């Protein structure tokens, strides 16, 4: 059988990534998988190897497709500085304690498969379905938003261990670092950006202390896949102790930015944003409301910088500035 190898990023042109040579070689892959995961692949045949994502100097994602008794794909997550075993063992712990494919609440994580240290890789099953980016705008988008709130709450309540923390000071530091870079690109916005940053500082410092819980920390629409009624949480690489409202505020900010950039109206999915927020507040208490609004604002400010780094988003930078300014006048107390 001819096994197709698709490396559109040409990884092996980088001598520092030579350790991935075998990970892209059909014969080596078959040999290693047979050794590491014999029961998983014994009735299946490798059909395709594809590099599906690449971030220079940091990481890549390789998909291994199998045919045979069942068709499935494994996703190999590679971190160039060394295998991200923390994420693997966190996901394994979640899978074994209420987040598997049979959880009664239908909130899961993809099944972790194992680690291949020589490739700096750990693997999980690829989950079929659609990201919430594609589904929130559908007729049942409000219901999906409410379930997302529960999924976040379930993760926050789970007693997983981590040695990483993300505080409001860390969140503000990102903005202190990134917004001046926007001012360098667009000096005529310097005063407006300075005022926004000053308000970020005021709002962040107005937050009272609450006990930290385990949070996703990169929670947005592409990090959730829905397959029928089951919802899967993806990419827990930044999992840490922090404020649970950060996840919800960040998620809502991404909906707002997507609505502005793709749908042409930042309020296009407002009812979904409200449903997500109110469902989470119902689970956690009214004190979460202000915290969510502040973290939403901080995430939108971060999107000002992000818009300058992605060519297709450059046209929306000033609209995001105006949006943040309007929120300071109307939404944040």
PELIN-V917742 format. One record per backbone hydrogen bond with DSSP energy under -1.0 kcal/mol. CO is the residue of the C=O (numbers start at 1). NH is the residue of the N-H. E is the energy in kcal/mol with one decimal. If there is no record, write none. Layout:
CO/NH/E ; CO/NH/E
//
This chain:
4/49/-2.8 ; 6/51/-2.8 ; 7/10/-1.6 ; 10/13/-1.7 ; 11/14/-2.0 ; 14/17/-2.2 ; 15/18/-1.3 ; 17/20/-2.2 ; 18/21/-1.9 ; 22/25/-1.2 ; 25/29/-3.0 ; 26/30/-2.6 ; 27/31/-2.0 ; 28/32/-2.9 ; 29/33/-2.9 ; 30/34/-2.0 ; 31/35/-1.6 ; 32/36/-2.8 ; 33/37/-3.1 ; 37/41/-1.5 ; 41/44/-1.9 ; 43/69/-2.3 ; 45/67/-2.6 ; 47/4/-1.8 ; 48/65/-2.5 ; 49/6/-3.2 ; 50/63/-3.6 ; 53/61/-2.4 ; 55/58/-2.3 ; 55/59/-1.7 ; 58/80/-2.5 ; 59/55/-3.1 ; 60/78/-2.6 ; 61/52/-2.2 ; 61/53/-1.3 ; 62/76/-3.7 ; 63/50/-2.5 ; 64/74/-2.5 ; 65/47/-3.1 ; 65/48/-1.2 ; 66/72/-1.4 ; 67/45/-3.8 ; 72/66/-3.0 ; 73/126/-2.8 ; 74/64/-2.9 ; 75/124/-1.7 ; 76/62/-2.4 ; 77/122/-1.6 ; 78/60/-1.9 ; 79/82/-1.7 ; 83/85/-2.0 ; 84/88/-1.5 ; 85/89/-2.9 ; 86/90/-2.2 ; 87/91/-2.4 ; 88/92/-2.4 ; 89/93/-2.2 ; 90/94/-2.4 ; 91/95/-2.8 ; 92/96/-2.0 ; 94/97/-1.4 ; 94/99/-1.8 ; 99/109/-2.5 ; 100/103/-1.6 ; 103/106/-1.6 ; 106/231/-2.9 ; 108/233/-2.7 ; 111/125/-2.5 ; 114/123/-2.9 ; 116/119/-1.6 ; 116/121/-1.7 ; 117/120/-1.6 ; 120/79/-1.7 ; 121/116/-3.0 ; 122/77/-3.2 ; 123/113/-3.3 ; 123/114/-1.1 ; 124/75/-3.1 ; 130/226/-3.0 ; 131/134/-1.2 ; 132/136/-2.5 ; 135/138/-2.0 ; 138/141/-1.9 ; 140/144/-2.2 ; 141/145/-2.4 ; 142/146/-2.0 ; 143/147/-1.8 ; 144/148/-2.2 ; 145/149/-1.7 ; 146/150/-1.5 ; 147/151/-2.5 ; 148/152/-2.5 ; 149/153/-2.2 ; 150/154/-2.8 ; 151/155/-2.1 ; 152/156/-2.6 ; 153/157/-2.0 ; 155/158/-1.1 ; 158/160/-1.6 ; 164/241/-2.9 ; 167/171/-2.0 ; 168/172/-2.6 ; 169/173/-2.3 ; 170/174/-1.6 ; 171/175/-1.1 ; 172/176/-2.7 ; 173/177/-1.9 ; 174/178/-2.2 ; 175/179/-2.3 ; 178/182/-1.1 ; 179/183/-1.9 ; 180/184/-1.7 ; 181/185/-1.3 ; 182/186/-2.5 ; 186/189/-2.2 ; 187/190/-1.7 ; 189/193/-2.7 ; 190/194/-2.3 ; 191/195/-2.1 ; 192/196/-2.1 ; 193/197/-2.5 ; 194/198/-2.1 ; 195/199/-1.9 ; 196/200/-2.2 ; 197/201/-2.1 ; 198/202/-2.1 ; 199/203/-2.9 ; 200/204/-2.8 ; 201/205/-2.1 ; 204/207/-1.1 ; 213/242/-2.7 ; 215/240/-1.7 ; 220/223/-2.1 ; 221/132/-1.2 ; 221/224/-1.1 ; 223/234/-2.9 ; 224/132/-1.6 ; 225/232/-3.2 ; 226/130/-2.1 ; 227/230/-2.3 ; 230/227/-2.8 ; 231/108/-3.0 ; 232/225/-2.0 ; 236/239/-1.8 ; 240/215/-3.4 ; 241/166/-2.6 ; 242/213/-2.6 ; 243/246/-1.8 ; 244/248/-1.0 ; 245/249/-2.9 ; 246/250/-2.7 ; 247/251/-2.1 ; 248/252/-2.6 ; 249/253/-2.2 ; 250/254/-2.0 ; 251/255/-1.7 ; 252/256/-2.4 ; 253/257/-2.8 ; 254/258/-2.5 ; 255/259/-2.6 ; 256/260/-2.2 ; 257/261/-2.7 ; 258/262/-3.0 ; 258/263/-1.0 ; 259/265/-1.9 ; 265/268/-2.3 ; 267/270/-1.8 ; 269/273/-1.9 ; 270/274/-2.7 ; 271/275/-2.1 ; 272/276/-2.4 ; 273/277/-2.5 ; 274/278/-3.1 ; 275/279/-2.2 ; 276/280/-1.9 ; 277/281/-2.5 ; 278/282/-2.2 ; 279/283/-1.1 ; 280/284/-2.0 ; 281/285/-3.3 ; 285/288/-1.9 ; 286/289/-1.8 ; 288/292/-2.7 ; 289/293/-2.1 ; 290/294/-2.2 ; 291/295/-2.6 ; 292/296/-2.5 ; 293/297/-2.0 ; 294/298/-2.5 ; 295/299/-2.2 ; 296/300/-2.2 ; 297/301/-2.3 ; 298/302/-1.9 ; 299/303/-1.5 ; 302/306/-2.2 ; 303/307/-2.4 ; 305/308/-1.4 ; 306/309/-1.4 ; 310/313/-2.5 ; 311/314/-1.3 ; 313/316/-2.1 ; 314/317/-1.5 ; 316/320/-2.1 ; 317/321/-1.9 ; 318/322/-2.7 ; 319/323/-2.2 ; 320/324/-2.5 ; 321/325/-2.4 ; 322/326/-2.4 ; 323/327/-2.0 ; 324/328/-1.8 ; 325/329/-1.1 ; 326/330/-1.5 ; 327/331/-2.4 ; 327/332/-1.8
//
